[in-house]
Amino acid sequence: MILVDTNVIIDFWDKPTEEVKNILEENDIAICGVIKTEILRGSNSEKQFSQMEEALNDFTYLSFSEKDWISLARQFITLKKNGLVVPFQDALIAYIAIKNNCEVWTNDKHFKLMQIVFPELKLFTL
């Protein structure tokens, strides 16, 4: 399963390519709440919001439990002890990916940095 980050989805919607289209169609693609929210908040109208929401419903949704919040806090402490401060949403996405044994498909540099601290964080590359 590939957990696709907001930036990849937006890039594809702005400039679709056959390569990305094939990856999205041929793989089990997942999103999580923070990714869904980041994408939907970029809508410019109710119609666009509905279209985006419908498109996102094609992906597997990875949820987050109450216990996950505690584990995420521990992950932040580990990152901090290793001198790494990353945006909240990136750490959350990394946590969900590790928890669900997914690869993260992103263009964000923070994930490679987190992978140094958490080698179990797998990244998808083209």
N, CA, C and O atoms as a Tinker XYZ file with bonds, in Angstrom:
   504  protein
     1  N      0.843000   -1.174000    0.000000    73     2
     2  CA     0.000000    0.000000    0.000000    64     1     3
     3  C      0.891000    1.241000    0.000000    63     2     4     5
     4  O      1.939000    1.267000    0.645000    81     3
     5  N      0.461000    2.266000   -0.731000    73     3     6
     6  CA     1.192000    3.525000   -0.820000    64     5     7
     7  C      0.335000    4.630000   -0.205000    63     6     8     9
     8  O     -0.792000    4.872000   -0.638000    81     7
     9  N      0.886000    5.292000    0.807000    73     7    10
    10  CA     0.233000    6.446000    1.415000    64     9    11
    11  C      0.711000    7.678000    0.656000    63    10    12    13
    12  O      1.867000    8.085000    0.776000    81    11
    13  N     -0.184000    8.261000   -0.121000    73    11    14
    14  CA     0.200000    9.363000   -1.009000    64    13    15
    15  C     -0.018000   10.706000   -0.308000    63    14    16    17
    16  O     -1.097000   10.984000    0.216000    81    15
    17  N      1.027000   11.526000   -0.312000    73    15    18
    18  CA     0.998000   12.809000    0.377000    64    17    19
    19  C      0.256000   13.855000   -0.454000    63    18    20    21
    20  O      0.098000   13.713000   -1.667000    81    19
    21  N     -0.184000   14.886000    0.216000    73    19    22
    22  CA    -0.946000   15.968000   -0.398000    64    21    23
    23  C     -0.242000   16.537000   -1.627000    63    22    24    25
    24  O     -0.880000   16.760000   -2.656000    81    23
    25  N      1.058000   16.773000   -1.530000    73    23    26
    26  CA     1.775000   17.426000   -2.624000    64    25    27
    27  C      1.764000   16.592000   -3.899000    63    26    28    29
    28  O      1.736000   17.150000   -4.996000    81    27
    29  N      1.786000   15.284000   -3.779000    73    27    30
    30  CA     1.746000   14.414000   -4.958000    64    29    31
    31  C      0.372000   14.483000   -5.622000    63    30    32    33
    32  O      0.274000   14.552000   -6.847000    81    31
    33  N     -0.677000   14.463000   -4.820000    73    31    34
    34  CA    -2.037000   14.526000   -5.363000    64    33    35
    35  C     -2.264000   15.868000   -6.055000    63    34    36    37
    36  O     -2.795000   15.911000   -7.165000    81    35
    37  N     -1.872000   16.946000   -5.416000    73    35    38
    38  CA    -2.064000   18.274000   -6.004000    64    37    39
    39  C     -1.256000   18.412000   -7.297000    63    38    40    41
    40  O     -1.756000   18.934000   -8.293000    81    39
    41  N     -0.014000   17.943000   -7.275000    73    39    42
    42  CA     0.803000   18.001000   -8.498000    64    41    43
    43  C      0.139000   17.234000   -9.635000    63    42    44    45
    44  O      0.136000   17.686000  -10.780000    81    43
    45  N     -0.429000   16.059000   -9.310000    73    43    46
    46  CA    -1.087000   15.260000  -10.338000    64    45    47
    47  C     -2.340000   15.963000  -10.870000    63    46    48    49
    48  O     -2.584000   15.974000  -12.076000    81    47
    49  N     -3.125000   16.544000   -9.974000    73    47    50
    50  CA    -4.337000   17.246000  -10.416000    64    49    51
    51  C     -3.982000   18.460000  -11.273000    63    50    52    53
    52  O     -4.696000   18.779000  -12.224000    81    51
    53  N     -2.875000   19.140000  -10.938000    73    51    54
    54  CA    -2.458000   20.313000  -11.706000    64    53    55
    55  C     -1.842000   19.942000  -13.055000    63    54    56    57
    56  O     -2.099000   20.594000  -14.068000    81    55
    57  N     -1.025000   18.887000  -13.054000    73    55    58
    58  CA    -0.332000   18.448000  -14.274000    64    57    59
    59  C     -0.318000   16.925000  -14.317000    63    58    60    61
    60  O      0.680000   16.304000  -13.950000    81    59
    61  N     -1.415000   16.317000  -14.761000    73    59    62
    62  CA    -1.469000   14.851000  -14.794000    64    61    63
    63  C     -0.468000   14.260000  -15.792000    63    62    64    65
    64  O     -0.269000   14.785000  -16.887000    81    63
    65  N      0.150000   13.160000  -15.383000    73    63    66
    66  CA     1.044000   12.425000  -16.268000    64    65    67
    67  C      0.588000   10.973000  -16.331000    63    66    68    69
    68  O     -0.054000   10.471000  -15.409000    81    67
    69  N      0.923000   10.318000  -17.412000    73    67    70
    70  CA     0.570000    8.896000  -17.561000    64    69    71
    71  C      1.252000    8.053000  -16.493000    63    70    72    73
    72  O      0.656000    7.119000  -15.958000    81    71
    73  N      2.499000    8.382000  -16.184000    73    71    74
    74  CA     3.256000    7.607000  -15.201000    64    73    75
    75  C      2.550000    7.623000  -13.841000    63    74    76    77
    76  O      2.348000    6.576000  -13.226000    81    75
    77  N      2.184000    8.807000  -13.388000    73    75    78
    78  CA     1.508000    8.915000  -12.089000    64    77    79
    79  C      0.127000    8.284000  -12.164000    63    78    80    81
    80  O     -0.281000    7.584000  -11.237000    81    79
    81  N     -0.589000    8.516000  -13.237000    73    79    82
    82  CA    -1.912000    7.915000  -13.411000    64    81    83
    83  C     -1.829000    6.394000  -13.294000    63    82    84    85
    84  O     -2.658000    5.779000  -12.624000    81    83
    85  N     -0.838000    5.787000  -13.939000    73    83    86
    86  CA    -0.673000    4.329000  -13.880000    64    85    87
    87  C     -0.376000    3.853000  -12.465000    63    86    88    89
    88  O     -0.904000    2.831000  -12.028000    81    87
    89  N      0.457000    4.582000  -11.757000    73    87    90
    90  CA     0.778000    4.201000  -10.376000    64    89    91
    91  C     -0.484000    4.262000   -9.515000    63    90    92    93
    92  O     -0.746000    3.360000   -8.719000    81    91
    93  N     -1.257000    5.326000   -9.679000    73    91    94
    94  CA    -2.485000    5.479000   -8.890000    64    93    95
    95  C     -3.503000    4.396000   -9.219000    63    94    96    97
    96  O     -4.235000    3.948000   -8.336000    81    95
    97  N     -3.557000    3.975000  -10.466000    73    95    98
    98  CA    -4.531000    2.965000  -10.881000    64    97    99
    99  C     -4.093000    1.539000  -10.561000    63    98   100   101
   100  O     -4.932000    0.667000  -10.336000    81    99
   101  N     -2.785000    1.301000  -10.539000    73    99   102
   102  CA    -2.277000   -0.071000  -10.409000    64   101   103
   103  C     -1.873000   -0.447000   -8.991000    63   102   104   105
   104  O     -1.465000   -1.583000   -8.752000    81   103
   105  N     -1.976000    0.469000   -8.060000    73   103   106
   106  CA    -1.562000    0.202000   -6.683000    64   105   107
   107  C     -2.692000    0.498000   -5.710000    63   106   108   109
   108  O     -3.631000    1.230000   -6.025000    81   107
   109  N     -2.581000   -0.087000   -4.519000    73   107   110
   110  CA    -3.508000    0.214000   -3.438000    64   109   111
   111  C     -3.039000    1.533000   -2.822000    63   110   112   113
   112  O     -2.003000    1.581000   -2.159000    81   111
   113  N     -3.806000    2.599000   -3.045000    73   111   114
   114  CA    -3.430000    3.939000   -2.615000    64   113   115
   115  C     -4.233000    4.326000   -1.379000    63   114   116   117
   116  O     -5.438000    4.084000   -1.298000    81   115
   117  N     -3.539000    4.932000   -0.422000    73   115   118
   118  CA    -4.189000    5.329000    0.825000    64   117   119
   119  C     -3.955000    6.804000    1.102000    63   118   120   121
   120  O     -2.989000    7.405000    0.630000    81   119
   121  N     -4.870000    7.371000    1.885000    73   119   122
   122  CA    -4.720000    8.707000    2.451000    64   121   123
   123  C     -5.114000    8.619000    3.924000    63   122   124   125
   124  O     -5.615000    7.594000    4.384000    81   123
   125  N     -4.884000    9.688000    4.640000    73   123   126
   126  CA    -5.317000    9.771000    6.035000    64   125   127
   127  C     -6.040000   11.102000    6.221000    63   126   128   129
   128  O     -6.135000   11.900000    5.288000    81   127
   129  N     -6.536000   11.330000    7.403000    73   127   130
   130  CA    -7.338000   12.519000    7.675000    64   129   131
   131  C     -6.638000   13.827000    7.392000    63   130   132   133
   132  O     -7.244000   14.741000    6.832000    81   131
   133  N     -5.371000   13.940000    7.768000    73   131   134
   134  CA    -4.665000   15.199000    7.563000    64   133   135
   135  C     -4.473000   15.476000    6.072000    63   134   136   137
   136  O     -4.550000   16.627000    5.643000    81   135
   137  N     -4.229000   14.452000    5.295000    73   135   138
   138  CA    -4.078000   14.622000    3.845000    64   137   139
   139  C     -5.417000   15.028000    3.241000    63   138   140   141
   140  O     -5.480000   15.940000    2.416000    81   139
   141  N     -6.472000   14.362000    3.646000    73   139   142
   142  CA    -7.804000   14.686000    3.135000    64   141   143
   143  C     -8.164000   16.137000    3.453000    63   142   144   145
   144  O     -8.684000   16.851000    2.595000    81   143
   145  N     -7.894000   16.564000    4.660000    73   143   146
   146  CA    -8.202000   17.931000    5.072000    64   145   147
   147  C     -7.360000   18.944000    4.303000    63   146   148   149
   148  O     -7.881000   19.965000    3.855000    81   147
   149  N     -6.067000   18.672000    4.147000    73   147   150
   150  CA    -5.208000   19.594000    3.406000    64   149   151
   151  C     -5.703000   19.780000    1.973000    63   150   152   153
   152  O     -5.694000   20.894000    1.451000    81   151
   153  N     -6.125000   18.713000    1.352000    73   151   154
   154  CA    -6.601000   18.801000   -0.031000    64   153   155
   155  C     -7.932000   19.547000   -0.099000    63   154   156   157
   156  O     -8.099000   20.452000   -0.915000    81   155
   157  N     -8.868000   19.168000    0.752000    73   155   158
   158  CA   -10.198000   19.773000    0.697000    64   157   159
   159  C    -10.196000   21.261000    1.033000    63   158   160   161
   160  O    -10.999000   22.022000    0.493000    81   159
   161  N     -9.309000   21.672000    1.910000    73   159   162
   162  CA    -9.284000   23.093000    2.278000    64   161   163
   163  C     -8.819000   23.970000    1.123000    63   162   164   165
   164  O     -8.990000   25.188000    1.161000    81   163
   165  N     -8.235000   23.362000    0.102000    73   163   166
   166  CA    -7.803000   24.117000   -1.061000    64   165   167
   167  C     -8.889000   24.335000   -2.096000    63   166   168   169
   168  O     -8.641000   24.950000   -3.133000    81   167
   169  N    -10.087000   23.840000   -1.830000    73   167   170
   170  CA   -11.178000   23.991000   -2.802000    64   169   171
   171  C    -11.637000   25.444000   -2.862000    63   170   172   173
   172  O    -11.536000   26.194000   -1.891000    81   171
   173  N    -12.144000   25.811000   -4.036000    73   171   174
   174  CA   -12.581000   27.195000   -4.251000    64   173   175
   175  C    -14.095000   27.359000   -4.294000    63   174   176   177
   176  O    -14.600000   28.480000   -4.371000    81   175
   177  N    -14.809000   26.263000   -4.244000    73   175   178
   178  CA   -16.275000   26.328000   -4.299000    64   177   179
   179  C    -16.828000   25.044000   -3.705000    63   178   180   181
   180  O    -16.105000   24.066000   -3.514000    81   179
   181  N    -18.114000   25.065000   -3.420000    73   179   182
   182  CA   -18.768000   23.863000   -2.899000    64   181   183
   183  C    -18.717000   22.743000   -3.941000    63   182   184   185
   184  O    -18.520000   21.577000   -3.598000    81   183
   185  N    -18.895000   23.104000   -5.206000    73   183   186
   186  CA   -18.842000   22.107000   -6.279000    64   185   187
   187  C    -17.463000   21.447000   -6.339000    63   186   188   189
   188  O    -17.356000   20.223000   -6.422000    81   187
   189  N    -16.417000   22.263000   -6.298000    73   187   190
   190  CA   -15.060000   21.712000   -6.332000    64   189   191
   191  C    -14.784000   20.861000   -5.091000    63   190   192   193
   192  O    -14.156000   19.807000   -5.183000    81   191
   193  N    -15.256000   21.323000   -3.931000    73   191   194
   194  CA   -15.106000   20.562000   -2.695000    64   193   195
   195  C    -15.721000   19.176000   -2.870000    63   194   196   197
   196  O    -15.095000   18.169000   -2.539000    81   195
   197  N    -16.934000   19.126000   -3.384000    73   195   198
   198  CA   -17.637000   17.847000   -3.581000    64   197   199
   199  C    -16.908000   16.953000   -4.569000    63   198   200   201
   200  O    -16.818000   15.743000   -4.362000    81   199
   201  N    -16.389000   17.534000   -5.634000    73   199   202
   202  CA   -15.651000   16.750000   -6.632000    64   201   203
   203  C    -14.375000   16.177000   -6.026000    63   202   204   205
   204  O    -14.037000   15.015000   -6.252000    81   203
   205  N    -13.683000   16.989000   -5.268000    73   203   206
   206  CA   -12.446000   16.534000   -4.633000    64   205   207
   207  C    -12.749000   15.439000   -3.613000    63   206   208   209
   208  O    -12.054000   14.425000   -3.551000    81   207
   209  N    -13.788000   15.657000   -2.819000    73   207   210
   210  CA   -14.164000   14.675000   -1.810000    64   209   211
   211  C    -14.510000   13.339000   -2.460000    63   210   212   213
   212  O    -14.115000   12.282000   -1.968000    81   211
   213  N    -15.239000   13.390000   -3.551000    73   211   214
   214  CA   -15.608000   12.169000   -4.268000    64   213   215
   215  C    -14.378000   11.457000   -4.820000    63   214   216   217
   216  O    -14.277000   10.233000   -4.735000    81   215
   217  N    -13.446000   12.216000   -5.383000    73   215   218
   218  CA   -12.215000   11.621000   -5.918000    64   217   219
   219  C    -11.403000   10.958000   -4.805000    63   218   220   221
   220  O    -10.838000    9.883000   -5.007000    81   219
   221  N    -11.343000   11.586000   -3.644000    73   219   222
   222  CA   -10.578000   11.035000   -2.525000    64   221   223
   223  C    -11.213000    9.773000   -1.959000    63   222   224   225
   224  O    -10.523000    8.950000   -1.357000    81   223
   225  N    -12.513000    9.612000   -2.144000    73   223   226
   226  CA   -13.192000    8.413000   -1.652000    64   225   227
   227  C    -12.740000    7.147000   -2.367000    63   226   228   229
   228  O    -13.027000    6.044000   -1.901000    81   227
   229  N    -12.036000    7.284000   -3.495000    73   227   230
   230  CA   -11.504000    6.117000   -4.203000    64   229   231
   231  C    -10.302000    5.507000   -3.487000    63   230   232   233
   232  O     -9.926000    4.368000   -3.763000    81   231
   233  N     -9.699000    6.262000   -2.571000    73   231   234
   234  CA    -8.509000    5.789000   -1.869000    64   233   235
   235  C     -8.887000    5.127000   -0.544000    63   234   236   237
   236  O     -9.925000    5.433000    0.042000    81   235
   237  N     -8.040000    4.226000   -0.088000    73   235   238
   238  CA    -8.202000    3.617000    1.229000    64   237   239
   239  C     -7.951000    4.695000    2.283000    63   238   240   241
   240  O     -7.005000    5.475000    2.172000    81   239
   241  N     -8.802000    4.729000    3.299000    73   239   242
   242  CA    -8.661000    5.714000    4.371000    64   241   243
   243  C     -8.028000    5.038000    5.586000    63   242   244   245
   244  O     -8.564000    4.060000    6.105000    81   243
   245  N     -6.899000    5.558000    6.031000    73   243   246
   246  CA    -6.216000    5.030000    7.212000    64   245   247
   247  C     -6.567000    5.898000    8.411000    63   246   248   249
   248  O     -6.306000    7.101000    8.418000    81   247
   249  N     -7.155000    5.283000    9.413000    73   247   250
   250  CA    -7.653000    6.039000   10.563000    64   249   251
   251  C     -6.597000    6.146000   11.668000    63   250   252   253
   252  O     -5.512000    5.571000   11.588000    81   251
   253  N     -6.958000    6.891000   12.678000    73   251   254
   254  CA    -6.073000    7.227000   13.779000    64   253   255
   255  C     -6.851000    7.044000   15.074000    63   254   256   257
   256  O     -7.931000    7.613000   15.230000    81   255
   257  N     -6.323000    6.264000   15.998000    73   255   258
   258  CA    -7.036000    5.991000   17.250000    64   257   259
   259  C     -6.494000    6.856000   18.390000    63   258   260   261
   260  O     -5.488000    7.551000   18.245000    81   259
   261  N     -7.178000    6.793000   19.503000    73   259   262
   262  CA    -6.744000    7.557000   20.674000    64   261   263
   263  C     -5.341000    7.130000   21.113000    63   262   264   265
   264  O     -4.519000    7.978000   21.460000    81   263
   265  N     -5.063000    5.834000   21.101000    73   263   266
   266  CA    -3.733000    5.341000   21.491000    64   265   267
   267  C     -2.653000    5.838000   20.536000    63   266   268   269
   268  O     -1.500000    6.018000   20.930000    81   267
   269  N     -3.033000    6.059000   19.277000    73   267   270
   270  CA    -2.062000    6.551000   18.300000    64   269   271
   271  C     -1.545000    7.938000   18.670000    63   270   272   273
   272  O     -0.391000    8.261000   18.390000    81   271
   273  N     -2.379000    8.754000   19.292000    73   271   274
   274  CA    -1.931000   10.097000   19.682000    64   273   275
   275  C     -0.784000   10.021000   20.690000    63   274   276   277
   276  O      0.146000   10.826000   20.641000    81   275
   277  N     -0.854000    9.058000   21.598000    73   275   278
   278  CA     0.220000    8.863000   22.585000    64   277   279
   279  C      1.491000    8.410000   21.875000    63   278   280   281
   280  O      2.579000    8.916000   22.147000    81   279
   281  N      1.344000    7.458000   20.968000    73   279   282
   282  CA     2.508000    6.960000   20.224000    64   281   283
   283  C      3.115000    8.049000   19.351000    63   282   284   285
   284  O      4.336000    8.124000   19.216000    81   283
   285  N      2.285000    8.887000   18.763000    73   283   286
   286  CA     2.784000    9.997000   17.953000    64   285   287
   287  C      3.579000   10.969000   18.827000    63   286   288   289
   288  O      4.624000   11.468000   18.409000    81   287
   289  N      3.092000   11.234000   20.024000    73   287   290
   290  CA     3.821000   12.116000   20.946000    64   289   291
   291  C      5.206000   11.536000   21.250000    63   290   292   293
   292  O      6.194000   12.270000   21.296000    81   291
   293  N      5.271000   10.221000   21.455000    73   291   294
   294  CA     6.562000    9.564000   21.696000    64   293   295
   295  C      7.472000    9.683000   20.465000    63   294   296   297
   296  O      8.685000    9.853000   20.589000    81   295
   297  N      6.868000    9.591000   19.290000    73   295   298
   298  CA     7.643000    9.737000   18.062000    64   297   299
   299  C      8.259000   11.138000   17.989000    63   298   300   301
   300  O      9.418000   11.293000   17.605000    81   299
   301  N      7.477000   12.151000   18.357000    73   299   302
   302  CA     7.990000   13.524000   18.365000    64   301   303
   303  C      9.169000   13.664000   19.331000    63   302   304   305
   304  O     10.150000   14.340000   19.022000    81   303
   305  N      9.072000   13.028000   20.492000    73   303   306
   306  CA    10.161000   13.087000   21.471000    64   305   307
   307  C     11.418000   12.444000   20.900000    63   306   308   309
   308  O     12.517000   12.976000   21.057000    81   307
   309  N     11.257000   11.301000   20.237000    73   307   310
   310  CA    12.400000   10.628000   19.617000    64   309   311
   311  C     13.025000   11.507000   18.540000    63   310   312   313
   312  O     14.248000   11.621000   18.458000    81   311
   313  N     12.191000   12.121000   17.721000    73   311   314
   314  CA    12.715000   13.020000   16.692000    64   313   315
   315  C     13.485000   14.178000   17.324000    63   314   316   317
   316  O     14.578000   14.527000   16.879000    81   315
   317  N     12.905000   14.763000   18.361000    73   315   318
   318  CA    13.536000   15.898000   19.042000    64   317   319
   319  C     14.883000   15.495000   19.653000    63   318   320   321
   320  O     15.860000   16.239000   19.559000    81   319
   321  N     14.928000   14.317000   20.276000    73   319   322
   322  CA    16.179000   13.827000   20.858000    64   321   323
   323  C     17.253000   13.646000   19.794000    63   322   324   325
   324  O     18.446000   13.706000   20.091000    81   323
   325  N     16.832000   13.428000   18.569000    73   323   326
   326  CA    17.766000   13.259000   17.457000    64   325   327
   327  C     17.984000   14.565000   16.687000    63   326   328   329
   328  O     18.544000   14.562000   15.591000    81   327
   329  N     17.534000   15.677000   17.274000    73   327   330
   330  CA    17.774000   16.984000   16.692000    64   329   331
   331  C     16.918000   17.316000   15.485000    63   330   332   333
   332  O     17.283000   18.168000   14.675000    81   331
   333  N     15.786000   16.648000   15.362000    73   331   334
   334  CA    14.942000   16.844000   14.188000    64   333   335
   335  C     13.577000   17.385000   14.589000    63   334   336   337
   336  O     12.854000   16.775000   15.377000    81   335
   337  N     13.244000   18.536000   14.032000    73   335   338
   338  CA    11.935000   19.143000   14.222000    64   337   339
   339  C     11.272000   19.188000   12.852000    63   338   340   341
   340  O     11.808000   19.775000   11.912000    81   339
   341  N     10.099000   18.563000   12.745000    73   339   342
   342  CA     9.380000   18.506000   11.468000    64   341   343
   343  C      7.960000   19.017000   11.668000    63   342   344   345
   344  O      7.463000   19.042000   12.794000    81   343
   345  N      7.302000   19.426000   10.580000    73   343   346
   346  CA     5.909000   19.850000   10.708000    64   345   347
   347  C      5.037000   18.730000   11.284000    63   346   348   349
   348  O      5.252000   17.548000   11.015000    81   347
   349  N      4.062000   19.134000   12.071000    73   347   350
   350  CA     3.163000   18.188000   12.735000    64   349   351
   351  C      2.550000   17.195000   11.750000    63   350   352   353
   352  O      2.556000   15.988000   11.990000    81   351
   353  N      2.013000   17.720000   10.626000    73   351   354
   354  CA     1.323000   16.850000    9.675000    64   353   355
   355  C      2.284000   15.830000    9.050000    63   354   356   357
   356  O      1.871000   14.709000    8.754000    81   355
   357  N      3.542000   16.192000    8.844000    73   355   358
   358  CA     4.498000   15.247000    8.267000    64   357   359
   359  C      4.801000   14.115000    9.252000    63   358   360   361
   360  O      4.885000   12.951000    8.860000    81   359
   361  N      4.961000   14.459000   10.517000    73   359   362
   362  CA     5.208000   13.432000   11.533000    64   361   363
   363  C      4.002000   12.508000   11.662000    63   362   364   365
   364  O      4.160000   11.297000   11.820000    81   363
   365  N      2.811000   13.067000   11.596000    73   363   366
   366  CA     1.593000   12.263000   11.676000    64   365   367
   367  C      1.506000   11.296000   10.486000    63   366   368   369
   368  O      1.184000   10.122000   10.666000    81   367
   369  N      1.789000   11.781000    9.287000    73   367   370
   370  CA     1.755000   10.931000    8.093000    64   369   371
   371  C      2.802000    9.823000    8.211000    63   370   372   373
   372  O      2.523000    8.667000    7.891000    81   371
   373  N      3.996000   10.172000    8.665000    73   371   374
   374  CA     5.045000    9.163000    8.844000    64   373   375
   375  C      4.617000    8.110000    9.852000    63   374   376   377
   376  O      4.821000    6.916000    9.632000    81   375
   377  N      4.022000    8.548000   10.960000    73   375   378
   378  CA     3.552000    7.605000   11.982000    64   377   379
   379  C      2.523000    6.638000   11.395000    63   378   380   381
   380  O      2.623000    5.427000   11.594000    81   379
   381  N      1.546000    7.167000   10.677000    73   379   382
   382  CA     0.501000    6.318000   10.098000    64   381   383
   383  C      1.100000    5.338000    9.094000    63   382   384   385
   384  O      0.695000    4.177000    9.030000    81   383
   385  N      2.060000    5.809000    8.317000    73   383   386
   386  CA     2.702000    4.922000    7.336000    64   385   387
   387  C      3.432000    3.777000    8.028000    63   386   388   389
   388  O      3.314000    2.621000    7.622000    81   387
   389  N      4.182000    4.103000    9.066000    73   387   390
   390  CA     4.911000    3.053000    9.802000    64   389   391
   391  C      3.915000    2.078000   10.432000    63   390   392   393
   392  O      4.082000    0.863000   10.333000    81   391
   393  N      2.897000    2.609000   11.067000    73   391   394
   394  CA     1.892000    1.779000   11.738000    64   393   395
   395  C      1.221000    0.808000   10.769000    63   394   396   397
   396  O      0.954000   -0.340000   11.123000    81   395
   397  N      0.947000    1.271000    9.542000    73   395   398
   398  CA     0.220000    0.466000    8.562000    64   397   399
   399  C      1.138000   -0.194000    7.529000    63   398   400   401
   400  O      0.666000   -0.765000    6.546000    81   399
   401  N      2.445000   -0.111000    7.758000    73   399   402
   402  CA     3.430000   -0.728000    6.869000    64   401   403
   403  C      3.257000   -0.267000    5.417000    63   402   404   405
   404  O      3.291000   -1.071000    4.486000    81   403
   405  N      3.073000    1.034000    5.251000    73   403   406
   406  CA     2.898000    1.639000    3.920000    64   405   407
   407  C      4.174000    2.354000    3.501000    63   406   408   409
   408  O      5.005000    2.728000    4.329000    81   407
   409  N      4.300000    2.530000    2.214000    73   407   410
   410  CA     5.317000    3.423000    1.687000    64   409   411
   411  C      4.686000    4.811000    1.590000    63   410   412   413
   412  O      3.501000    4.930000    1.280000    81   411
   413  N      5.460000    5.850000    1.850000    73   411   414
   414  CA     4.970000    7.214000    1.693000    64   413   415
   415  C      5.481000    7.742000    0.356000    63   414   416   417
   416  O      6.673000    7.681000    0.053000    81   415
   417  N      4.546000    8.261000   -0.431000    73   415   418
   418  CA     4.897000    8.886000   -1.705000    64   417   419
   419  C      4.767000   10.384000   -1.513000    63   418   420   421
   420  O      3.660000   10.906000   -1.386000    81   419
   421  N      5.896000   11.076000   -1.490000    73   419   422
   422  CA     5.909000   12.502000   -1.189000    64   421   423
   423  C      7.049000   13.190000   -1.907000    63   422   424   425
   424  O      7.998000   12.545000   -2.353000    81   423
   425  N      6.949000   14.491000   -2.015000    73   423   426
   426  CA     8.038000   15.326000   -2.526000    64   425   427
   427  C      8.652000   16.146000   -1.397000    63   426   428   429
   428  O      9.443000   17.055000   -1.649000    81   427
   429  N      8.297000   15.837000   -0.176000    73   427   430
   430  CA     8.692000   16.615000    0.992000    64   429   431
   431  C      9.994000   16.067000    1.580000    63   430   432   433
   432  O     10.108000   14.873000    1.853000    81   431
   433  N     10.963000   16.945000    1.768000    73   431   434
   434  CA    12.288000   16.549000    2.270000    64   433   435
   435  C     12.271000   16.036000    3.710000    63   434   436   437
   436  O     13.186000   15.316000    4.108000    81   435
   437  N     11.260000   16.386000    4.495000    73   435   438
   438  CA    11.235000   15.982000    5.905000    64   437   439
   439  C     11.165000   14.464000    6.074000    63   438   440   441
   440  O     11.628000   13.927000    7.080000    81   439
   441  N     10.599000   13.791000    5.107000    73   439   442
   442  CA    10.424000   12.344000    5.249000    64   441   443
   443  C     11.763000   11.603000    5.161000    63   442   444   445
   444  O     11.970000   10.622000    5.875000    81   443
   445  N     12.659000   12.055000    4.306000    73   443   446
   446  CA    13.991000   11.438000    4.237000    64   445   447
   447  C     14.749000   11.675000    5.537000    63   446   448   449
   448  O     15.507000   10.815000    5.985000    81   447
   449  N     14.546000   12.834000    6.136000    73   447   450
   450  CA    15.188000   13.124000    7.415000    64   449   451
   451  C     14.615000   12.222000    8.513000    63   450   452   453
   452  O     15.360000   11.683000    9.332000    81   451
   453  N     13.297000   12.064000    8.523000    73   451   454
   454  CA    12.682000   11.193000    9.530000    64   453   455
   455  C     13.104000    9.742000    9.334000    63   454   456   457
   456  O     13.196000    8.985000   10.300000    81   455
   457  N     13.357000    9.357000    8.101000    73   455   458
   458  CA    13.757000    7.978000    7.807000    64   457   459
   459  C     15.107000    7.654000    8.443000    63   458   460   461
   460  O     15.383000    6.494000    8.750000    81   459
   461  N     15.941000    8.657000    8.642000    73   459   462
   462  CA    17.220000    8.441000    9.320000    64   461   463
   463  C     16.968000    7.994000   10.758000    63   462   464   465
   464  O     17.652000    7.105000   11.265000    81   463
   465  N     15.999000    8.604000   11.402000    73   463   466
   466  CA    15.662000    8.269000   12.793000    64   465   467
   467  C     14.794000    7.012000   12.859000    63   466   468   469
   468  O     14.937000    6.195000   13.768000    81   467
   469  N     13.895000    6.868000   11.887000    73   467   470
   470  CA    12.982000    5.724000   11.840000    64   469   471
   471  C     13.199000    4.963000   10.530000    63   470   472   473
   472  O     12.466000    5.186000    9.566000    81   471
   473  N     14.189000    4.072000   10.479000    73   471   474
   474  CA    14.475000    3.355000    9.228000    64   473   475
   475  C     13.321000    2.497000    8.739000    63   474   476   477
   476  O     13.302000    2.093000    7.576000    81   475
   477  N     12.365000    2.216000    9.604000    73   475   478
   478  CA    11.195000    1.444000    9.190000    64   477   479
   479  C     10.231000    2.272000    8.349000    63   478   480   481
   480  O      9.283000    1.728000    7.783000    81   479
   481  N     10.460000    3.571000    8.260000    73   479   482
   482  CA     9.666000    4.452000    7.399000    64   481   483
   483  C     10.105000    4.212000    5.962000    63   482   484   485
   484  O     11.244000    4.494000    5.590000    81   483
   485  N      9.186000    3.690000    5.165000    73   483   486
   486  CA     9.488000    3.375000    3.772000    64   485   487
   487  C      8.976000    4.490000    2.866000    63   486   488   489
   488  O      7.873000    5.003000    3.052000    81   487
   489  N      9.792000    4.852000    1.888000    73   487   490
   490  CA     9.429000    5.901000    0.959000    64   489   491
   491  C      9.281000    5.317000   -0.444000    63   490   492   493
   492  O     10.094000    4.502000   -0.881000    81   491
   493  N      8.240000    5.742000   -1.132000    73   491   494
   494  CA     7.996000    5.329000   -2.515000    64   493   495
   495  C      8.673000    6.340000   -3.433000    63   494   496   497
   496  O      8.508000    7.548000   -3.262000    81   495
   497  N      9.420000    5.854000   -4.388000    73   495   498
   498  CA    10.040000    6.740000   -5.364000    64   497   499
   499  C      9.740000    6.266000   -6.766000    63   498   500   501
   500  O      9.587000    5.069000   -7.013000    81   499
   501  N      9.657000    7.214000   -7.683000    73   499   502
   502  CA     9.418000    6.889000   -9.086000    64   501   503
   503  C     10.674000    6.335000   -9.715000    63   502   504
   504  O     10.676000    6.000000  -10.900000    81   503
